[in-house]
């Protein structure tokens, strides 16, 4: 069964706000820190003036190449700070910082997925196992761990694993297993070993380089990795969450990929994620595909 959804956004959260967006940029508040960051999809005109943006912002991220950015500061602030996100009566804490990759270590559009992951883990029976690939700073890993899963967190960059571990410790959680490795290589070995999981989460970049210089292009690898995902899913109780950011991956494209590879999944659908700005715009942030055994 499939039921393509058009779009979905996270509920308002006190420690994050998209204030405005446009002219290929976005104005965001993380805690008390307001930042201007590049946003190629925001091709419309912003509601607030450039002067108003700079009056509100502490810093602006300036992209200088495809994989490097610099930050221009307008006001003094602590460039290492933390925010908390409440889920089911508990708090997930995220340690933030400015990076040369334009981000700060938190992706608010994924809050919707965290709630789905938490609920799916709770439905997975005793001792559920969850594999998080391209797991980055660990928001989905924390949501699964909070729900009681045995979590394996895989990313090819050691410094990012260290960052995710600090988020786990700040959130009062423990015992996530950390793996520094190329995601496709790791899941290929898990498949050969016969290991299975109740949940698999994937957040692959459109382009990337692995731990040993392996070049990743999503269009070239997505079917192969999803076939490997199908091979490690528990046949009776499982879920899959796949996030994509490439323009060509529309909800229908993602749904078709998952239907062609995850043949044991009874329920498959895809949705466009967006963030609602305080200025009135809905800013698209990518597409998520969901599959489950029930």
C-alpha positions as CSV (number, residue, x, y, z in Angstrom):
1,X,0.0,0.0,0.0
2,X,1.2,3.5,-0.6
3,X,-0.3,6.9,0.4
4,X,1.8,9.7,-0.9
5,X,1.6,12.7,1.4
6,X,2.1,16.2,0.0
7,X,4.0,17.9,2.8
8,X,4.6,18.1,6.5
9,X,6.2,20.4,9.0
10,X,7.4,20.3,12.6
11,X,5.3,21.8,15.4
12,X,6.5,25.1,16.7
13,X,9.4,24.9,19.2
14,X,10.5,27.6,21.6
15,X,14.2,27.2,21.0
16,X,14.0,27.4,17.2
17,X,12.3,29.7,14.7
18,X,12.6,30.4,11.0
19,X,12.1,34.1,11.0
20,X,12.2,34.8,7.3
21,X,13.6,33.4,4.1
22,X,14.3,34.6,0.5
23,X,17.0,35.8,-1.9
24,X,18.6,32.4,-1.5
25,X,19.0,32.8,2.3
26,X,17.2,32.0,5.5
27,X,17.1,33.9,8.9
28,X,16.9,31.5,11.8
29,X,17.0,31.6,15.6
30,X,18.6,28.7,17.5
31,X,18.1,29.4,21.2
32,X,19.1,33.1,21.5
33,X,21.4,33.0,18.5
34,X,20.1,34.4,15.2
35,X,21.9,33.4,12.0
36,X,21.7,34.1,8.3
37,X,22.6,31.0,6.2
38,X,22.5,30.2,2.5
39,X,19.3,28.5,1.2
40,X,19.5,27.8,-2.6
41,X,15.8,26.9,-2.8
42,X,14.5,30.2,-1.3
43,X,14.4,32.1,-4.7
44,X,11.5,34.4,-3.7
45,X,11.8,37.9,-2.1
46,X,12.0,38.0,1.7
47,X,9.4,39.8,3.7
48,X,11.9,41.7,5.9
49,X,14.4,44.1,4.6
50,X,18.2,43.4,4.4
51,X,18.6,46.0,7.2
52,X,16.2,44.2,9.4
53,X,17.9,40.9,8.8
54,X,21.3,42.3,9.8
55,X,19.9,44.0,12.9
56,X,18.5,40.7,14.1
57,X,21.4,38.5,13.2
58,X,24.5,37.6,15.3
59,X,26.3,36.2,12.2
60,X,26.0,35.4,8.5
61,X,27.3,32.4,6.7
62,X,29.0,33.3,3.5
63,X,29.6,30.4,1.0
64,X,33.0,30.7,-0.6
65,X,33.1,27.3,-2.5
66,X,31.0,24.2,-2.9
67,X,32.3,22.7,0.3
68,X,33.5,25.7,2.4
69,X,31.9,28.6,4.1
70,X,33.0,31.5,6.3
71,X,31.1,33.3,9.0
72,X,30.8,37.1,9.2
73,X,30.0,38.3,12.8
74,X,27.7,41.2,13.5
75,X,27.4,40.9,17.3
76,X,29.5,39.1,20.0
77,X,28.1,35.8,21.1
78,X,29.3,32.4,22.4
79,X,29.9,30.3,19.2
80,X,29.5,27.1,21.1
81,X,26.0,26.9,22.6
82,X,23.3,24.4,23.4
83,X,19.5,24.0,22.8
84,X,17.1,21.5,24.2
85,X,14.1,19.7,22.5
86,X,11.4,18.1,24.6
87,X,10.0,14.7,23.7
88,X,7.7,12.6,25.7
89,X,8.5,14.3,29.0
90,X,12.3,14.2,28.4
91,X,14.9,16.6,27.0
92,X,17.2,16.0,24.1
93,X,20.1,18.4,24.3
94,X,22.2,19.5,21.3
95,X,25.6,21.2,21.4
96,X,25.8,23.7,18.5
97,X,28.7,25.4,16.8
98,X,29.4,27.3,13.5
99,X,31.0,25.1,10.9
100,X,32.6,25.6,7.5
101,X,29.8,23.4,6.0
102,X,27.1,26.1,6.6
103,X,25.3,24.1,9.3
104,X,25.3,24.3,13.2
105,X,24.7,20.6,13.9
106,X,20.9,20.6,14.1
107,X,18.3,20.2,11.4
108,X,14.9,21.3,12.7
109,X,12.9,19.8,9.8
110,X,13.8,16.4,11.1
111,X,11.8,16.8,14.3
112,X,8.8,15.3,12.5
113,X,10.8,12.1,11.8
114,X,12.1,11.9,15.3
115,X,8.6,11.5,16.6
116,X,7.8,8.9,14.0
117,X,11.0,7.0,15.0
118,X,10.3,7.1,18.7
119,X,6.7,5.8,18.2
120,X,7.9,3.1,15.7
121,X,10.6,1.8,18.2
122,X,7.9,1.6,20.9
123,X,5.8,-0.6,18.6
124,X,8.8,-2.9,17.6
125,X,8.5,-5.3,20.6
126,X,11.3,-6.2,23.1
127,X,14.9,-5.3,22.5
128,X,14.4,-3.4,19.1
129,X,17.5,-2.7,17.0
130,X,18.0,0.4,15.0
131,X,20.7,1.2,12.4
132,X,21.3,4.9,11.6
133,X,23.4,5.5,8.5
134,X,24.9,8.8,7.5
135,X,23.9,9.6,11.0
136,X,25.7,12.9,11.5
137,X,25.2,14.7,14.8
138,X,22.7,12.1,16.0
139,X,19.2,13.5,16.4
140,X,17.5,10.4,15.1
141,X,19.9,8.2,17.1
142,X,18.9,10.0,20.3
143,X,15.2,9.7,19.5
144,X,15.5,5.9,18.9
145,X,17.7,5.5,22.0
146,X,15.2,7.4,24.2
147,X,12.5,5.0,23.0
148,X,14.5,2.0,24.2
149,X,16.3,0.9,21.0
150,X,19.7,-0.7,20.7
151,X,21.2,1.9,18.3
152,X,24.2,1.6,15.9
153,X,25.2,5.1,14.6
154,X,27.3,5.1,11.4
155,X,29.1,8.1,9.9
156,X,32.3,8.4,7.9
157,X,33.7,11.4,9.8
158,X,35.3,10.8,13.2
159,X,34.8,14.4,14.4
160,X,31.1,14.2,13.7
161,X,30.9,10.9,15.7
162,X,32.5,12.8,18.6
163,X,29.9,15.6,18.2
164,X,27.1,13.1,18.3
165,X,28.5,11.4,21.3
166,X,28.6,14.7,23.2
167,X,24.9,15.2,22.3
168,X,24.1,11.7,23.7
169,X,25.9,12.5,27.0
170,X,24.3,15.9,27.3
171,X,20.9,14.3,26.8
172,X,21.5,11.9,29.7
173,X,21.6,8.8,27.4
174,X,24.2,6.1,27.0
175,X,25.3,3.0,25.1
176,X,24.9,4.0,21.5
177,X,27.4,2.1,19.4
178,X,29.5,4.4,17.3
179,X,31.0,3.3,13.9
180,X,33.3,5.4,11.8
181,X,32.9,3.9,8.3
182,X,31.4,4.3,4.9
183,X,27.7,3.5,5.2
184,X,27.4,1.3,2.1
185,X,30.3,-0.8,3.2
186,X,29.0,-1.3,6.7
187,X,25.5,-2.3,5.7
188,X,26.9,-4.7,3.0
189,X,28.9,-6.5,5.8
190,X,25.8,-6.6,8.0
191,X,23.8,-8.1,5.2
192,X,26.5,-10.8,4.7
193,X,26.6,-11.5,8.4
194,X,22.8,-12.1,8.5
195,X,22.2,-9.3,11.1
196,X,18.8,-7.8,11.1
197,X,17.2,-4.5,12.4
198,X,13.8,-3.4,13.3
199,X,14.6,0.1,12.0
200,X,16.9,1.6,9.5
201,X,17.4,5.4,9.2
202,X,19.2,7.0,6.3
203,X,20.1,10.6,5.7
204,X,22.5,10.5,2.7
205,X,24.0,13.6,1.2
206,X,23.5,14.3,-2.5
207,X,27.3,14.2,-2.8
208,X,29.9,13.1,-0.3
209,X,33.3,11.5,0.4
210,X,33.8,8.5,2.6
211,X,36.3,7.8,5.4
212,X,38.9,6.6,2.8
213,X,38.1,9.0,0.0
214,X,35.2,7.1,-1.5
215,X,33.1,9.4,-3.6
216,X,29.3,9.2,-3.0
217,X,26.7,10.4,-5.5
218,X,23.1,9.6,-4.4
219,X,21.7,8.9,-7.8
220,X,24.3,6.3,-8.5
221,X,24.0,4.5,-5.2
222,X,20.5,4.8,-3.9
223,X,19.1,1.6,-5.4
224,X,22.1,-0.5,-4.2
225,X,22.0,0.8,-0.7
226,X,18.2,0.4,-0.5
227,X,18.5,-3.2,-1.6
228,X,21.0,-3.7,1.2
229,X,18.6,-2.1,3.6
230,X,15.9,-4.5,2.5
231,X,18.3,-7.4,3.3
232,X,18.8,-6.4,6.9
233,X,15.2,-5.6,7.9
234,X,13.4,-7.8,10.4
235,X,10.7,-9.4,8.1
236,X,8.0,-9.2,10.8
237,X,8.5,-5.8,12.4
238,X,10.4,-3.0,10.8
239,X,10.4,0.6,9.6
240,X,12.6,2.7,7.3
241,X,13.1,6.5,7.2
242,X,14.9,7.8,4.2
243,X,15.8,11.6,3.9
244,X,16.9,13.1,0.6
245,X,17.8,16.6,-0.5
246,X,18.6,16.3,-4.3
247,X,16.1,18.3,-6.4
248,X,15.3,15.3,-8.6
249,X,14.1,13.2,-5.6
250,X,10.5,14.2,-5.5
251,X,8.0,12.4,-3.2
252,X,6.8,10.2,-6.1
253,X,10.4,9.3,-7.1
254,X,11.3,8.4,-3.5
255,X,8.1,6.3,-3.1
256,X,8.9,4.4,-6.3
257,X,12.5,3.7,-5.2
258,X,11.3,2.3,-1.9
259,X,8.5,0.3,-3.5
260,X,10.9,-1.3,-5.9
261,X,13.4,-2.3,-3.2
262,X,11.5,-2.8,0.1
263,X,9.2,-5.5,-1.1
264,X,8.4,-6.8,2.4
265,X,7.1,-3.4,3.6
266,X,3.4,-3.2,3.5
267,X,3.1,0.6,4.0
268,X,5.2,3.0,1.9
269,X,4.7,6.7,1.4
270,X,6.7,9.9,0.9
271,X,6.3,13.5,1.8
272,X,8.0,16.9,1.3
273,X,9.3,18.5,4.5
274,X,9.1,22.2,5.0
275,X,9.7,24.8,7.7
276,X,7.0,27.4,8.4
277,X,8.6,30.9,8.7
278,X,7.2,33.5,11.0
279,X,7.0,35.8,8.0
280,X,4.5,33.5,6.3
281,X,6.5,31.5,3.8
282,X,6.7,27.7,3.7
283,X,10.4,26.8,3.0
284,X,11.0,23.3,1.5
285,X,13.8,21.4,3.1
286,X,13.8,18.0,1.4
287,X,11.8,14.8,1.0
288,X,11.3,11.9,3.4
289,X,10.2,8.4,2.5
290,X,8.7,6.1,5.1
291,X,8.2,2.4,4.9
292,X,7.0,-0.1,7.5
293,X,5.9,-3.6,8.0
294,X,2.4,-2.6,9.2
